[in-house]
Amino acid sequence: MSKPILFRNRRQGKYHVNMPHANDDLPNKRILMARISTWIETISVPEFHEYKRRHIRYALADDFEREHGSVETYGDFLFPEPIKQQHELIMSFLFLSQATEILQQTEYYFRRYPFSNLPVSREDHARNMCEFYFSQFYVVENRIKEVMKHLKAFGMANTNDVGKIVRQFQKEFDQELRMRNRAIHHEPFDDPDLDRLLITKVMSTSPDLSDKGWDREHLHHYRKFASSWSKRARRRTADVKVFLARISHRDECIGVLKEG
């Protein structure tokens, strides 16, 4: 998924947030997104329009145009204060929302094995997906810290607020965060389900056992693994959304945004 950006509505000449599933099952988030959209209209000045035009033009340019400098680079757009501080708060929330969306998508990644006849085993794919799944909790944790940091800058949260919600997140997702740490810093993730996949795969490729049904056993265990982890991803994403809802509920922070 690309990072959230602003696109222009050609008919209305307005900008909107390119955030997939912005209207999901969180009422507070829907309200917050609506207020963000209203706020965006207040920063749609000609200079910002021109910046987005260059941004889109550069993104759509061919490689040779970029290499020969025939397309203008867009650089960074620097908002004046207080819009700069408001923009940082808004983007930190959108990035948190995006990280939650990516975690939610792992439910579907677990369901699919798109590597038939390619040198990626079901066991390797399963382990890679587990480690990716665990890492996303670490991303969400740091996105929460970033949002709370900006809320604190606006006086909408204090040090105790920040520490409390971060500690609660770490407690709720302690297992996932520990598994991520272990996989990154010590050894690859492993558990009995992955061992079973490896063993049944070895048995199914053994010349002496090739006709003993181990290939079907391997496939059966993979499907069972995929179903179990897909359901786990769905359940734990719902738990993460509790924290997203709590932060969205702090919609008093949107009081700092100037509604057109």
Secondary structure, DSSP 8 states (H G I E B T S, - for coil): -----EEEETTTTEEEE--TTSSSS-HHHHHHHHHHHHHHHHT--HHHHHHHHHHHHHHHS-HHHHHTT-S---------TTHHHHHHHHHHHHHHHHHHHHHHHHHHHHH----TTSS--HHHHHHHHHHHHHHHHHHHHHHHHHHHHHHHHTTSS-HHHHHHHHHHHHHHTHHHHHHHHHHHHT-----HHHHHHHHHHHHHH-TTTTTTTHHHHHHHHHHHHHHHHHHHHHHHHHHHHHHHHHHHT-GGGGGGS---
